């Protein structure tokens, strides 16, 4: 080719090569995105990948305690977030879809580098700053959180159903014991009930009715009213335990 241009084999020439590099703007963890002015104002970044942008939004919500305590899958939108999402509250799973309107593909970056083959330091010296991404752990935590939120809601519904069934079982047991005692001995059952209600009335009125001497004897706990009292106590205890389980 040099001969075609008129150069001989013994002639020394200087050649400058020009490279134009247009890299694909793709990172190991997603494509670069340019943020809209509204989203840039909230997050303080102009260009980044979608997973990292979602992670920064999660940090923003967490730092300002905007997550809904009654339903962790939602978060409240303050005034800057309302400019972005246009809503008072937002579901975490919808963030990726909603920010699509605020993300735009960046323009290609043109990188030129000239290589000299002759002269002082023909290879040349160049120094470039290259941004290197590292794994973003908050994104994995956020994905696990969003997956667990849906599972937790299903677990809570199952817990509520189980607690309701347990309460019904104890209620049926109490009624069964009530009618069984009544069927076995009508008179003793009614007398025991009257005695129990009389004792409760005295306690409510503040009258002393306890006989500690009788309570120390075993025959005191063999009376017909004891079974009814025990069932009432267990029923109240199980009901309070079920309420506590349902509230967790």
ABEGO torsion letter per residue (X at the ends): XAAAAGBBAABBBBBBBBBBBBBBBBBAAEBBBBBBAAAAAAAGBABBBAAAAAAAAAAAAAAAGABBAABAABBBBBAAAAAAAGBABBBAAAAAAAAAAABBBBBBBBBBBBBBABEBGAAEBBBBBBBBBBBBAAAAAAAAAAAAAAAAAAAAAAAAAAAAAAAAAAAAAAAAAAAAAAAABAAAAAAAAAAAAAAAAAAAAGBBABBAAAAABAAAAABAAAAAAAAAAAAAAAAAAAAAAAAX
